[in-house]
Amino acid sequence: MKQNIAIAGATGFVGRWFIDRYKNEFNITALSRKKVANNNQGTVKWKQVDLYSISSTTEALADIDIAIYLVHSMMPSTRLNQGSFEDTDILLADNFSRASEQCNLKQIIYVGGILPKDEYTISKHLQSRYEVEKTLGSRTTPLTSIRAGIIIGPNGSSFRIVQKLVKNLPVMACPEWTKSLNQPIDILDALKIIKSCIGNEKTFNKPLEIGGDQVITYMDLLKITAKKMNKKRLIFSLSFITVGLSKLWVSLITGTSKFLVSPLIESLKHKMTINPENSIGFNINYISVEDSVEKALNSKEKIPINPEFVNLKKEKNTVRSVQRIANPSNRSIDFVARIYPIWLKKRFADLLKANYDGKFIKFSFLLIPLLELKVIKSRSDDNRKLFYITGGWLVKRTSLGWLEFRSVLNNEYMIAGIHEYVPSLPWYIYKYTQAKLHLIVMKRFEKFLFSVPKKYSKNIKQN
């Protein structure tokens, strides 16, 4: 009997190729935040899912045996996205881990990045991959974590940047990070490894570092690509070119979004080669870097494409805010949710009225109801408090939108998240007033939580 496989991040580079390669060997459910208009992939089932929503994710994983997680949130999903990609990645991974446990999945397979083998401080991009790995494996569902370096293949985002640099620059003065070592792997070899991990208990709850059998520098990769493209290029390194400057010129030359370029460039400064302790033998005759580059540039295979998606008319002025809050005192989420309105009231010298009666949090100013939040107990637990945004003068849409507090990474941090919020204020007034104030308030609240005065704790106990 075929196994039921769900792929989160199915529209990306690895997801598209996995579907194309193995759609006849597994019952594949491809997850996308958009609704499919025309499915041209036969047996593949496409499901629309909002990974920011635990209930939507749980519904999408019903009847699934194993999930492949390929999600990286480096692009904003709303008009205003307050929060870093690394904090958003943790939230999405926590949702997926919760949903996987509820659906009794047999395994999650996550494709992340090789951890550095040098003295540099780990980049935000790779740190995020590691935090996602820990978050996905924080519950009962077995996790197989595949850590990969550069995956080379037709239409791959990382290699596409290399290709555009070679195409557009006759002379390349490269920064020092291009001398860092890496073990690129061909997309077809990576897919074979992913497939071999499906249901393989030897890979459960352990990191696997994968790469080809050649160790090269990024400068070597540029030179190999230039040769395969029949381009005469002068490529050399200069020590004074900083990572920040590299981000700027790579984005400009390749036309690639800064949201994608920035974390990738920060990661390239690291030595990313396989640690033998985190590797198991795969019976694969690895494709050489030269052949892999040749295939990526002149693929004889049809490059997999995504199905057509419905262009849904959505609310334009949506807001998402995901803020990480350090929790050194190991406060409970219930405590944080209860003390937040009390602290706000004191912070604004009682001009802002805030009350939490266990069912609603209500904020008002001069008798004007600003915001009303309803606690959803059926979807809250010891590690998460969920509130629907149900009314108030500051709210335009009350049919969708929620606020949450949740603990992540063993309660080392908390996430305060606002999702699908639509403000009633004119957009640019909101953006430069209420939105800015929210960030300031959350930073002050984080500072407050480091040492909560006894009078606040007393108020919580009385409630």
N, C-alpha and C positions, 0 to 999 in steps of 0.2 A: 504494500500500500504506500502511495506517495505521501511524503510528509507535507504538512501545511506550513509554509514559510511566509512570514511577513517581512517586508523590507521597508524600514523607515528611512527616508532619504532616497527613495527609489528613483527620483528624477535626476539624481546626480551622476557623476562619471562612473563610479564603481557600481552603483545600483543599476544603471542602464545596461552595462555590460553583463552583470550577473543575470539579469532577467533574460537578455538575449541568448546567453550561453546555456542556461539551465531551466528555461521555462517548460520544457517537456519532461524534466526529471523530477520536478517538485510542483505542488500546487501553490503557486506564488500569489500572494496578495500584496500589491504595491500600494504603499501609503503616500498620499499627497495632500497638501492643504487645499488644492484646487479640485474641482469636480471635473471628471473626464467627460468630454463631449463625444469623442469618437475613439473607441479602443481598437487600435490596429494590431494588438498583440495576442489575439486569439484566446488562449487558455488563461492568460494572466488576468486576475481580478484586481481592479483598481478601486480603492476606497478613499473617500475624502475624510480627512481627520485634522483636528486642531490639536497639535501636540502640547499646546499650552493648557489644554483642558484634560484633566485626569479622566473624566467621564467619557469624553470623546475618544481618548486613547484606549481606554478599557473596552469600549464598544468595538473599536477597530481590531483589537487583538482577540476577540472572542473566537473560539474554535481554532486558534493558531497553536502549533506545536513549538516552533522555534522562530525567534525574531533576529534579524540582522539590522543592527543600528548604525546608520551612516550619516547621522545628522550633525551638522556644524552650523551654528547660527551666526555667521559672520556678516549677514546682510540684514538690514532692518526690516521688520514685518509690519510696521504701522507708520503713519505719517510722522509721528514723534515717538522715538524709541529712546527712553531715558534708561541707560544701563549699558554695561559693557557686554561684549559677546561672551566672555567667560562666565559671568553671572547668569546670563540667559541659558548658556549651555548646561549649567548645573540644574537649573529649574526644569528644563526639558528632560534631562536624564532622570531626575527624581520622579517626574510624572511617569516616564516610561517604565522605570523600575517598579513603581507602585502598581501600575496597570498590569505589568507582566506577572507580578506576584498574585494579584487578584484573579488573573486568568489561568493560573497554574501552568505557565509556560515551562517547557523542559530546559530551555537554554536561551541566553542572549549572546549573540556574537557581535562584538564591537570592533570596528576598524579605526584605530587611533594612530598616534605617531610614536616612533622610536624615541626613548628618553635619551637626553644628551650624555655624551661620554667625555665631557671636558669641564673646565673650571668655571665657565661662564654661568652667571645666574640664568636659570631656565627662563625661556621666553614665555610671555603670557599665553601664546598660542599652544605651546606644548604643555604648559602647566594646566591649561584648561582641558586638554585631552586627558591628562592624568586624573584630574578631578572628576571628569565625566566617567572615566573607568572605575574609579572608587565608588561613585554614586550608583552606577548601574549594578555594581556588585554588592551593594549594601544590604540587600534583602535575600530572600530564600532562593530566587531563581539563579541557577548556575550561570556564571559569566565566563565566556572565552574572549579574552582581550588580545586582539591582533595589533601589534605595533609595527607600523610600516614607515619607511622613508619615502622618497619620491617614487610614485607609481607612474610609470611611463606608458602612455597609450594614446590612441587617436582621440582628440578633443578633451584630454585631461587638463584640468585648470593649471596645475603647476608646470607641466611641460609646454602648454600653450604660451605661457609667459616667456619661457626660454626660446621658443620658436620665434616669437615676435621680436624679442631683443636681437636675435641673430639676423632676422630679416631687415630690421630698420636701422641698425647701427653698424656702419663699416668699421668703425674704431670703437672698441669697448675698453675703457679704463675702469677696471673692476675693483671693488672694495676688497679688503682682506678676507671678508667672510667667504668669498668665492674659492678660497683655498681649503675650506672645511671639508672633511671627508664624509661621504655618504655611500650607501649601498642601494642604488636604485633597483627597482624590480618591475618587470613587465606586467601589464594589467592581466594578461592571460595566466601568468604564473601566480599572481595574487589571487585570482579567482579560483584556481585549483586548490590553493591553500584554504581559502574560505570554505569551499565545498567539503574538503577533507575534515574540517572541524565540526561540521554539522552532525550533531548527535554523538560526537567523539568524546567520551568521558575523560580521556587522557588530557584533554585541553580545558577541562572545567576549572574555573577559579584559579587560573594562573595566566601570567602574561606571556605572550609568544611574540618574539621579535623576528620579523621577516625581511628579507632582502635578497637580491641576486648574489651571484658568487664573485662579483667584481666590486672592489672598493675604489672609488674615484672622487675627485673634487668637483665642485660645481663649475669651476673653470674648465675642467676636462669635459664636462657635459656640454658646455657652450661650444667648445672646439669640435667635439664629435658632431654636434648638431650642424655647425657651420659646414663641416666637410660633407655631411649627408645632403645638405641643401645646395651644395656646389657654390658656396659663398666664400670668397676670400675675405677673411676678417682678421684685423689686428686686435688681439685680445691680451691684455696685460693687467697687472694689479697696481693700485696706488693705496698706500696706507692711510692717507688723510681723508678718504671718502667714508663718511659715517653711515651708520644704518639709517638714520633719519633722512639723509640726502638720498640714499639708495631707494627708499620708499617713494620719494618724490619723483625721481627720474624714471623708475620702473613703471610707475603708474602712468606718467605722461607718455612715455615711449610706446608702451603696450596698449594703452587705452583701457587698462583694467581698473576696476573700482578700487579706491583706496581701502575700502572695507575688507577686500580680499587680499590685496597686496601687503598691507601693513603687517598682519600676523604672520604671513608666510615669510616675509623678508626677515623678521625678527627671529624666526626659527632657523633660518639658513646659516646663522653664525655658528651653530653648534656642530660638533662632530657627532654624526648619527649613524653609527655602525652597530652591527648585531652583537649583543652580549651572548656568548655561547650558553651561559646559564639559563637564559630565557629563550632558548631555541630548541625545538625538537626536530628530528630528521623527517623531512618530507621527500618522498620519492619523486623528485622533479628534476628534469634536465633543464636548468635555467636558461632562458633566452639571454644572450649577451646584450650589453648596453648598446653596442653598435647596431645589432639587428633590431633591438627594441625601438631605437630612435628611427631607424629606416622604416619600420612598420608604422610607427606613429605619424611619420611624414607622408608616407605613400601607401596607405592601407589598401590592401586588395579586398578586404572584407567590408561589407556594408556597415557603416557606423550606426550603432543603435540610436534611434530617436525616440523622444517621448510622444505619447498620444496627444491629441488635441484636447485642450482644456476649455471649459466654459468661462467666458469673461463675465463674471458675476458683478453686478452693480453693488458696490459696498459703500458704507458710510465713509466719507472722505477723511474727516478730521478725527481719526482714532488715535488713542494714546496708549502706550505700554510703558510702564516704569518697573524695572527690576533692580532692587537695591540690596546689596549684600551688607549685612550688619554683623560685626564681630560679636561673639558671645562668650567672653572669657569667664563670666560668672556662672555659666551653664544655666541660664534662665530658661524656664519652661515657656512654650509657646502660649499657653493659656495666660500665664503671668504677663507676657509681653502684650498680648491683645487687650488685656484688661487695663494695664497701666498706661497704654498709649493715649487714650482720650483724657485720662486724669492728668498726665504730664502736659498735654497740649493746652488744657484749660489753665494750668498754672503758668505755663510758658507765656501765654498771651494775657496774663494778669486778669483772668476771668472775663476779658472782653469777648473771647470766644467761648461759648458754652459747649461743653462736650459731656455726653453721658452714655454709659454702657450699662444696660440693665440685664445683660445676659442674653437678650434676644436682638436688640438693636443698638447700634452706635449712632447717636444723633449729634450733629454739629450745628450750631446756630450763632448768629451775630445780630445783636439788637432785635431779637425776636424773629429774625429772618432765618428760616431753615435752609442752611447751606448744603448739607449732605446727610443722607440717611443710608445706613448700611445694615443689612439684615444677616445675622449669623445663620449659617446653614449647618446645623448640628449633624445631620445625616451624612455630610461629606467632610466633616471635621474630625480630627482625632488628636492624640497627645502631641503629634509632631506637626500639625497643621490646623490653622483656623481660617475658615473660608467665610467671606461676607459678600453677599450680592449688593450691588449698588442699586438702590431702589427708589431714590428720590432726592430732592433738594434743588435749590436755586442754581447750583453750579453744574448740574447734570442736564444734558440735552436728551440722552437716551437712557431709559430705565429698563428696557427689555433685555439688554445684554451688557455685561460689565461686572467685574468683581475685583475685590481686594482680598489679599491673603497674607498671612504670616506663616512661615514654615521653617523648620530646622533642617539643616543639611550638613553633610560631612560629620556625622556623629555629634551634632549640636555644637560644633565648633563655630558655626556661623548660622545666621538666620537670613531668610530672604523675605523682604517686604515687596509684594508685587501688586501692581494695578494693571488690569487687563481689559482691553476693549472699551476703555472709557472714552466717552465723547463729551467734551466740555461745552457748556452753554455760552461761555464768553466768546466773542469774536477771536478767530484763531491767533492772530499775532499779538493781541492783548493777552490771551491765555498763555501763549508760548513764553512771553517775556515777563509775566507776573506770576500767575498761579503755578505754572510749571517750575519756574526757578525757585519759588518759595518752597515747593514740595521737596526739592533736592536739599535745600538748606535745612528744612525741618528734619528730614531723615538723618542727616549728618549729626545734627544736634541731639536727636533721639539716641543715636548710637553712642555718642559720648556720654549721655545721661545714664545709659544702661551699664556702663562700666562700674558705676558706684551709686546705686539707687539709695537715696536717703530713707531712713526708717519710716518717716511719716507717710511715704508713698506705699511702702509695703503694708503698713497698717491699714490704709484705705482699701487695698486689694483684699485683705483678709476679711474686712467688714462687709465687702460686697459678696 
